[in-house]
Amino acid sequence: MGKSAAERKAAQRARQASEGQRKIELHLDAQKLEMLERNRAARRPGREPYDAAEYIAMLIRQDDARARMHIRSISRKRCGRCGDPLPVSECLLDSESQCWVNRGWHEIKLKL
């Protein structure tokens, strides 16, 4: 006798977990959902729109590439207080205004 739907789903989840995949739940308001739908189609004119998961995965890869490039470019600079190369994630002097940890992190945060 074949596997039940629950057993097949459990096997699928086990395969995905062994491949390092993880399911996340995403809540989008109507405006963001409309942007997602519009851009999935706009990025593939004359073809089937990107699958939502595929589109979001590509956006993550693009952001990762931009973030790495930006971090590489600021790594040539040093913290104004301790002299450590940027980005500094921990510093004993982080309460001082010259310390990059105090305000400099704004250079690499996500911005619209």
Buried (B, 14 or more C-beta within 10 A) or exposed (E): EEEEEEEEEEEEEEEEEEEEEEEEEEEEEEEEEEEBEEBBBEEEEEEEBBEBEEBBEEEEEEEEEEEEEEEEEBEEEBBBBBEBEBBBEEBEBBEEEEBBBBEBEEBEEEEE
